[in-house]
Amino acid sequence: MRTVTKLSLAALCGLGLPLPAVAADLAAPKVMPVEAKAPDPLIGFSFGSRYQTDYNFRGVSQSNLQGSYQTFFEAQFLNNFAYAGFATYQTRLPTRPDMEFDLVAGIRPTFGKLAFDLGILYYFYPNETRLFNADGITPFTTANTDYYEAAGKVLYTATDALTLGANVFFSPNFLGTHANSTYASGTAAYLLPATLFPFLPEAYAGGFSLSSEVGYFFLGSAKSSATGAFGSTAPGRFPSFNLPSYLYGNVGLSYTYKNITLDVRYHDTDLDKRQCAALTGDFRQLTNGGTSKWCGEAVIGSITFQTSTAAPGIYAEPGGLLNLFR
């Protein structure tokens, strides 16, 4: 927010300006030249990093209920109309990939209060190892879980404080199982008024927000070519089997100060522990009766650092980020 400072007549006198001239200026203000507007940038960048106490993807742990370090980078073209980027996630999945590496590209057209995001995402899991059952022959996981999704999102800025959204993601080959998947969700975010936090200095009181998401993940039938996917133990050539569709939701409180965001969020699904094992291929189901805890209730904390050429935040201040470490 910009602060407009008005000079009083007494202050002007102190600066040595003659009062008659000041009075004339107040009566007939001069027309100042229009400030030249800088052209919109053709290319910009956004990047950052995050630590989560558990990497939760649509209600399912991707890091075995443990912490996950993450990074992201995005290049934005034509004043953020088009974009391309990548993200990395520390994972602990059954096929033991080195990480999850996501590639993303798309466009972001805006129409008044509506902002759209139409893109494609590719999920890549390098150096996977296929797991087999105790016989050493029957596959326990797919050989390759890489897949892509088409994504459509829209955000509606209802007020300065309230934002509503809707999202749809579709893949014809979810996690390499050749099963169709569609995830649809609605979101809401509300910026809490600073007056709720009178015990905080004004500069810090306005960064709290509540947000929530409720979605349904429609999952189809894994094809027989995805032999042994996600815990199927049938001998021979494996038949198709239905992956469990499920309801997912989260709600959380976030605090943002310049480039730093702290978030505490509750996640849950309606999957039971056996459905969770069938969906995830959690390797512990081999010894715990075919169940998994990866899809249950979870309270997850995260800290995110992000900056961009459009909103440099702490980089805009003298000394920038370096001052924090001295």
ChimeraX attribute file (.defattr): number of C-alpha atoms within 10 A of each C-alpha:
attribute: neighborCount
match mode: 1-to-1
recipient: residues
	/A:1	3
	/A:2	4
	/A:3	5
	/A:4	6
	/A:5	6
	/A:6	7
	/A:7	8
	/A:8	9
	/A:9	14
	/A:10	11
	/A:11	11
	/A:12	13
	/A:13	12
	/A:14	10
	/A:15	9
	/A:16	9
	/A:17	13
	/A:18	12
	/A:19	13
	/A:20	9
	/A:21	10
	/A:22	14
	/A:23	12
	/A:24	11
	/A:25	11
	/A:26	10
	/A:27	9
	/A:28	8
	/A:29	10
	/A:30	9
	/A:31	6
	/A:32	6
	/A:33	6
	/A:34	6
	/A:35	6
	/A:36	6
	/A:37	6
	/A:38	6
	/A:39	7
	/A:40	10
	/A:41	13
	/A:42	11
	/A:43	15
	/A:44	17
	/A:45	18
	/A:46	17
	/A:47	17
	/A:48	17
	/A:49	17
	/A:50	18
	/A:51	18
	/A:52	21
	/A:53	17
	/A:54	23
	/A:55	26
	/A:56	20
	/A:57	11
	/A:58	22
	/A:59	24
	/A:60	25
	/A:61	22
	/A:62	25
	/A:63	22
	/A:64	18
	/A:65	19
	/A:66	15
	/A:67	19
	/A:68	20
	/A:69	16
	/A:70	20
	/A:71	18
	/A:72	18
	/A:73	18
	/A:74	19
	/A:75	17
	/A:76	24
	/A:77	16
	/A:78	12
	/A:79	15
	/A:80	18
	/A:81	16
	/A:82	18
	/A:83	21
	/A:84	18
	/A:85	18
	/A:86	18
	/A:87	18
	/A:88	18
	/A:89	23
	/A:90	22
	/A:91	24
	/A:92	21
	/A:93	20
	/A:94	22
	/A:95	22
	/A:96	15
	/A:97	20
	/A:98	15
	/A:99	19
	/A:100	19
	/A:101	20
	/A:102	19
	/A:103	18
	/A:104	19
	/A:105	18
	/A:106	19
	/A:107	17
	/A:108	17
	/A:109	14
	/A:110	13
	/A:111	8
	/A:112	7
	/A:113	11
	/A:114	14
	/A:115	15
	/A:116	19
	/A:117	20
	/A:118	17
	/A:119	19
	/A:120	19
	/A:121	20
	/A:122	16
	/A:123	20
	/A:124	20
	/A:125	22
	/A:126	16
	/A:127	12
	/A:128	19
	/A:129	14
	/A:130	18
	/A:131	21
	/A:132	16
	/A:133	15
	/A:134	10
	/A:135	7
	/A:136	9
	/A:137	11
	/A:138	19
	/A:139	24
	/A:140	24
	/A:141	27
	/A:142	25
	/A:143	18
	/A:144	20
	/A:145	22
	/A:146	20
	/A:147	19
	/A:148	21
	/A:149	21
	/A:150	17
	/A:151	20
	/A:152	17
	/A:153	18
	/A:154	19
	/A:155	19
	/A:156	17
	/A:157	15
	/A:158	11
	/A:159	11
	/A:160	8
	/A:161	12
	/A:162	16
	/A:163	17
	/A:164	19
	/A:165	18
	/A:166	18
	/A:167	19
	/A:168	19
	/A:169	19
	/A:170	19
	/A:171	20
	/A:172	17
	/A:173	20
	/A:174	21
	/A:175	24
	/A:176	20
	/A:177	28
	/A:178	20
	/A:179	20
	/A:180	18
	/A:181	20
	/A:182	19
	/A:183	21
	/A:184	17
	/A:185	18
	/A:186	18
	/A:187	19
	/A:188	17
	/A:189	20
	/A:190	17
	/A:191	18
	/A:192	18
	/A:193	13
	/A:194	16
	/A:195	11
	/A:196	11
	/A:197	14
	/A:198	9
	/A:199	9
	/A:200	12
	/A:201	10
	/A:202	11
	/A:203	9
	/A:204	15
	/A:205	19
	/A:206	19
	/A:207	16
	/A:208	21
	/A:209	18
	/A:210	17
	/A:211	18
	/A:212	18
	/A:213	20
	/A:214	18
	/A:215	21
	/A:216	18
	/A:217	19
	/A:218	16
	/A:219	19
	/A:220	20
	/A:221	15
	/A:222	24
	/A:223	19
	/A:224	15
	/A:225	15
	/A:226	24
	/A:227	24
	/A:228	29
	/A:229	30
	/A:230	24
	/A:231	23
	/A:232	19
	/A:233	15
	/A:234	12
	/A:235	11
	/A:236	10
	/A:237	12
	/A:238	18
	/A:239	15
	/A:240	19
	/A:241	15
	/A:242	13
	/A:243	21
	/A:244	16
	/A:245	18
	/A:246	19
	/A:247	17
	/A:248	21
	/A:249	19
	/A:250	20
	/A:251	18
	/A:252	18
	/A:253	18
	/A:254	19
	/A:255	20
	/A:256	18
	/A:257	16
	/A:258	16
	/A:259	17
	/A:260	16
	/A:261	17
	/A:262	16
	/A:263	18
	/A:264	16
	/A:265	17
	/A:266	16
	/A:267	22
	/A:268	19
	/A:269	21
	/A:270	16
	/A:271	21
	/A:272	15
	/A:273	17
	/A:274	14
	/A:275	19
	/A:276	26
	/A:277	24
	/A:278	21
	/A:279	22
	/A:280	22
	/A:281	26
	/A:282	25
	/A:283	20
	/A:284	14
	/A:285	18
	/A:286	16
	/A:287	8
	/A:288	9
	/A:289	10
	/A:290	18
	/A:291	20
	/A:292	23
	/A:293	20
	/A:294	22
	/A:295	27
	/A:296	17
	/A:297	15
	/A:298	20
	/A:299	14
	/A:300	18
	/A:301	19
	/A:302	19
	/A:303	17
	/A:304	17
	/A:305	17
	/A:306	19
	/A:307	19
	/A:308	18
	/A:309	15
	/A:310	13
	/A:311	14
	/A:312	15
	/A:313	17
	/A:314	18
	/A:315	16
	/A:316	11
	/A:317	10
	/A:318	9
	/A:319	10
	/A:320	12
	/A:321	14
	/A:322	10
	/A:323	10
	/A:324	8
	/A:325	5
	/A:326	5
